[in-house]
Amino acid sequence: MMANTDFHLQFQEFEDESNAMGSKSQETTINIEKHISKPQKQRRVAGVTLPEEENDPLETDDKTKLLSGQKERAPFWTFEYYQAFFDVETHQVKDRIIGSVLPWPGKNFVRVYIRNNPDLYGPFWICATLVFAIGISGNMSSFFVHHGQPQYKYVPDFRKVTMAATAIYSYAWLVPLVLWGFLAWRNNKVTNIVTYSFLEIVCVYGYSLAIYVPAVVLWIIPSEGLRWCSIVVALCLSGSVLVLTFWPAVRDDRPRIFIAITFTIVALHVLLAVGCKAYFFSTYDTTNTIKVVEPVEVNKTLSAIKAH
């Protein structure tokens, strides 16, 4: 009986040890499974968006190119290419107009206001506003000059709008093109610190014409003294913007070239202002034509009566 009880007790102890080992192994397996399953759950929770990013490499490439400034532009014959040059904020246009109207010595218009972000929105609408201002003001000026004359009949002259558009847009695009080509040619011969792109030069010339819009409105008043005073003020302000902007680009060149470029810039600017005033707001030619035409018509009628 004692042996059986001992065997039974030993069997019970063996069974308990096996159960304990089994429970420990189960605990270790559970812990291992927990450790294995936990990172998988973490990966699933933290990696919800990761497969989407890995499956869309083009989107990440576009983002990295856009952030690094290396995103390719659209071809020049598409609308998206030119849309970028009209993408400008209102406060930027306002600051550039104020900077062109109120130049300050030592401030470069390109470096202070444009900052390698030229736009065509401001120059385009400034030129368009100036064209219509010249056409409307020219017609109103001729009306006020000849108003009250018995032989005068007001007829709007729409050719003034066409001529003004040709003159203004040719000046705002062709002169910057020639100047850009000349500066690029001189840059190969003389190492300059400051260089400008074609769009930056167009932007400078376009905004420099903003001061002429209020000056042209003043030309409605039939006073030659007021007109010439407004021309001189507008020329000094807008011309100083051009000289201060292109001074750093030509100061390192030879003195003869530097003087020639500066003189050409100022001379073309003066020619535009004086030419617009002389062609669209001249009162002498129209009054002379009225005075001369009347005797000619009277002579024709008298000769016709004598012939009969």
GUFIDO-5090 format. One record per residue (C-alpha): x, y, z. Coordinates in steps of 0.2 Angstrom, whole numbers, plus 2048, in hexadecimal, padded with zeros to 3 digits. Layout:
[[X, Y, Z]]
...
END
This chain:
[[800, 800, 800]]
[[80E, 80C, 804]]
[[816, 808, 7F3]]
[[806, 80B, 7EA]]
[[804, 81B, 7F3]]
[[815, 821, 7F0]]
[[814, 81D, 7DE]]
[[803, 826, 7DD]]
[[80B, 835, 7E6]]
[[81A, 834, 7D9]]
[[80E, 833, 7CB]]
[[804, 842, 7D2]]
[[814, 84C, 7D3]]
[[819, 847, 7C2]]
[[809, 84B, 7BB]]
[[809, 85C, 7C4]]
[[81A, 860, 7BD]]
[[815, 85B, 7AB]]
[[805, 866, 7AD]]
[[810, 874, 7B4]]
[[81C, 872, 7A5]]
[[80E, 872, 799]]
[[806, 881, 7A1]]
[[817, 88A, 7A0]]
[[81A, 885, 78E]]
[[808, 88B, 78A]]
[[80C, 89C, 793]]
[[81D, 89D, 78A]]
[[814, 899, 779]]
[[806, 8A6, 77D]]
[[813, 8B3, 782]]
[[81D, 8AF, 772]]
[[80D, 8B0, 768]]
[[809, 8C0, 770]]
[[81A, 8C7, 76C]]
[[818, 8C2, 75A]]
[[806, 8C7, 758]]
[[809, 8D8, 760]]
[[815, 8DF, 753]]
[[80A, 8D9, 746]]
[[7FB, 8E2, 74D]]
[[806, 8F2, 74F]]
[[80B, 8F0, 73D]]
[[7F9, 8EF, 738]]
[[7F4, 8FE, 742]]
[[803, 909, 73E]]
[[804, 902, 72C]]
[[7F3, 906, 726]]
[[7F9, 914, 71A]]
[[80A, 90C, 717]]
[[804, 900, 709]]
[[7FB, 90F, 700]]
[[80B, 919, 700]]
[[815, 90A, 6FA]]
[[808, 906, 6EC]]
[[808, 918, 6E6]]
[[81B, 91D, 6E2]]
[[815, 92A, 6D5]]
[[80D, 935, 6E2]]
[[81C, 934, 6EE]]
[[827, 939, 6DF]]
[[81C, 948, 6DB]]
[[81D, 94D, 6ED]]
[[82F, 94C, 6EE]]
[[832, 955, 6DD]]
[[826, 963, 6E2]]
[[82E, 965, 6F3]]
[[83F, 965, 6EB]]
[[83A, 971, 6DD]]
[[83E, 964, 6D0]]
[[82D, 961, 6C9]]
[[82C, 962, 6B7]]
[[822, 970, 6AF]]
[[815, 96D, 6A2]]
[[819, 970, 68F]]
[[819, 982, 68A]]
[[80A, 97F, 67D]]
[[7FE, 97A, 68C]]
[[7F4, 985, 697]]
[[7FB, 97E, 6A7]]
[[80C, 985, 6A2]]
[[806, 997, 6A1]]
[[7FA, 995, 6B0]]
[[809, 995, 6BC]]
[[80E, 9A6, 6B7]]
[[7FD, 9AD, 6BB]]
[[7FD, 9A4, 6CC]]
[[800, 9B3, 6D7]]
[[7F8, 9BA, 6E7]]
[[7EF, 9CB, 6E8]]
[[7FB, 9D2, 6F5]]
[[80A, 9CE, 6EA]]
[[803, 9D7, 6DC]]
[[7FF, 9E6, 6E7]]
[[810, 9E6, 6EF]]
[[818, 9E6, 6DD]]
[[80D, 9F4, 6D7]]
[[812, 9FE, 6E6]]
[[824, 9FA, 6E4]]
[[824, A00, 6D2]]
[[81B, A10, 6D6]]
[[826, A14, 6E5]]
[[837, A0F, 6E1]]
[[844, A10, 6EE]]
[[857, A12, 6EB]]
[[861, A02, 6EF]]
[[852, 9F7, 6ED]]
[[852, 9EB, 6DE]]
[[840, 9E8, 6D8]]
[[844, 9D6, 6D3]]
[[84D, 9D1, 6E3]]
[[841, 9DA, 6EF]]
[[830, 9D7, 6E7]]
[[831, 9C9, 6D9]]
[[83D, 9BE, 6E3]]
[[83F, 9B1, 6D5]]
[[82C, 9B0, 6D3]]
[[827, 9BB, 6C4]]
[[815, 9BC, 6BE]]
[[80C, 9C1, 6AE]]
[[7FC, 9C5, 6B7]]
[[801, 9D6, 6BD]]
[[80A, 9DC, 6AD]]
[[7FC, 9D5, 6A1]]
[[7EE, 9DF, 6AB]]
[[7F9, 9EE, 6AD]]
[[7FC, 9EF, 69B]]
[[7E9, 9EC, 697]]
[[7E4, 9F9, 6A3]]
[[7F0, A06, 69C]]
[[7EA, A02, 68A]]
[[7D8, A05, 68E]]
[[7DC, A14, 699]]
[[7E6, A1C, 68A]]
[[7D7, A19, 67E]]
[[7CA, A1F, 68A]]
[[7D4, A2E, 690]]
[[7D9, A33, 67E]]
[[7C7, A33, 678]]
[[7C1, A3D, 687]]
[[7CF, A49, 685]]
[[7CB, A4D, 673]]
[[7B8, A4F, 678]]
[[7BC, A5B, 686]]
[[7C8, A65, 67A]]
[[7BC, A67, 66C]]
[[7AC, A67, 676]]
[[7A1, A77, 671]]
[[7A8, A79, 660]]
[[799, A7A, 653]]
[[7A2, A6F, 646]]
[[7A8, A62, 652]]
[[79F, A51, 654]]
[[7A5, A45, 660]]
[[7AA, A34, 659]]
[[7B3, A27, 663]]
[[7C4, A22, 65C]]
[[7C6, A0F, 65F]]
[[7D6, A0F, 656]]
[[7DE, A17, 665]]
[[7DB, A07, 66F]]
[[7E3, 9FC, 661]]
[[7F2, A08, 660]]
[[7F4, A09, 672]]
[[7F4, 9F6, 674]]
[[801, 9F4, 666]]
[[80D, A01, 66E]]
[[80B, 9FB, 680]]
[[80C, 9E8, 67E]]
[[81A, 9EA, 671]]
[[824, 9F4, 67E]]
[[820, 9E8, 68C]]
[[825, 9D9, 683]]
[[831, 9DD, 675]]
[[83D, 9E9, 67F]]
[[83F, 9DC, 68D]]
[[842, 9CE, 680]]
[[850, 9D9, 678]]
[[857, 9DE, 689]]
[[857, 9CC, 68F]]
[[860, 9C6, 67F]]
[[86D, 9D4, 681]]
[[870, 9D1, 693]]
[[872, 9BE, 690]]
[[87F, 9C2, 683]]
[[889, 9CD, 68E]]
[[888, 9C1, 69C]]
[[893, 9B5, 692]]
[[8A0, 9C2, 690]]
[[89F, 9CA, 6A1]]
[[89C, 9C1, 6B1]]
[[88E, 9CA, 6BA]]
[[887, 9C6, 6CB]]
[[875, 9CA, 6C7]]
[[86C, 9C2, 6B8]]
[[859, 9C3, 6B4]]
[[84E, 9B7, 6AA]]
[[843, 9BD, 69C]]
[[833, 9BC, 6A7]]
[[83B, 9C6, 6B5]]
[[83F, 9D4, 6A8]]
[[82D, 9D3, 6A1]]
[[827, 9D4, 6B3]]
[[831, 9E4, 6B7]]
[[82C, 9ED, 6A7]]
[[81A, 9E8, 6A9]]
[[819, 9EF, 6BB]]
[[823, 9FE, 6B7]]
[[814, A04, 6AC]]
[[808, A04, 6BA]]
[[80C, A17, 6BE]]
[[806, A1C, 6AD]]
[[7F4, A17, 6B0]]
[[7F0, A25, 6BC]]
[[7FB, A31, 6B2]]
[[7F1, A2D, 6A2]]
[[7E1, A30, 6AC]]
[[7E7, A41, 6B0]]
[[7EA, A45, 69D]]
[[7D7, A46, 69B]]
[[7D9, A58, 6A2]]
[[7DD, A63, 693]]
[[7EC, A6B, 69B]]
[[7FD, A69, 693]]
[[806, A6E, 6A3]]
[[7FE, A61, 6AD]]
[[801, A54, 6A0]]
[[813, A57, 69F]]
[[815, A58, 6B2]]
[[80D, A47, 6B3]]
[[818, A40, 6A5]]
[[828, A46, 6AE]]
[[822, A3E, 6BF]]
[[81D, A2E, 6B7]]
[[82E, A2D, 6AD]]
[[838, A30, 6BD]]
[[82F, A23, 6C7]]
[[82E, A15, 6BA]]
[[83F, A19, 6B3]]
[[847, A18, 6C3]]
[[840, A06, 6C6]]
[[848, A00, 6B6]]
[[859, A09, 6B9]]
[[85A, A02, 6CB]]
[[855, 9F1, 6C5]]
[[861, 9EF, 6B7]]
[[86F, 9F8, 6BF]]
[[877, 9E9, 6C7]]
[[876, 9DF, 6B7]]
[[880, 9EC, 6AD]]
[[88B, 9F4, 6B9]]
[[899, 9E8, 6B7]]
[[89A, 9EA, 6A4]]
[[8A5, 9F6, 69B]]
[[8A0, A09, 69E]]
[[89B, A0B, 68C]]
[[88F, 9FC, 68C]]
[[888, A01, 69D]]
[[884, A13, 697]]
[[87C, A0C, 686]]
[[871, A00, 68F]]
[[86B, A0D, 69C]]
[[868, A1A, 68F]]
[[85E, A0E, 684]]
[[853, A09, 693]]
[[84F, A1A, 698]]
[[84D, A21, 686]]
[[841, A13, 681]]
[[837, A17, 691]]
[[837, A29, 68D]]
[[832, A26, 67B]]
[[823, A1C, 680]]
[[81C, A29, 68C]]
[[81F, A38, 680]]
[[819, A2E, 671]]
[[808, A29, 67A]]
[[806, A3B, 67F]]
[[809, A42, 66E]]
[[7FF, A36, 664]]
[[7F0, A33, 670]]
[[7EE, A44, 678]]
[[7F4, A51, 66C]]
[[7E8, A5F, 66A]]
[[7F1, A69, 65D]]
[[7EF, A5E, 64E]]
[[7DC, A5C, 650]]
[[7D9, A6F, 652]]
[[7E3, A73, 643]]
[[7DB, A66, 638]]
[[7CA, A6D, 63D]]
[[7CF, A7F, 639]]
[[7D7, A7A, 629]]
[[7C9, A6E, 623]]
[[7BB, A7B, 624]]
[[7C3, A88, 617]]
[[7C6, A79, 60B]]
[[7B4, A74, 60C]]
[[7AE, A86, 609]]
[[7B9, A88, 5FA]]
[[7B2, A78, 5F3]]
[[7A0, A7D, 5F5]]
[[7A4, A8E, 5ED]]
[[7AC, A86, 5DE]]
[[79E, A7B, 5DC]]
[[791, A89, 5DC]]
[[79B, A93, 5CF]]
[[79C, A84, 5C4]]
[[789, A83, 5C3]]
END
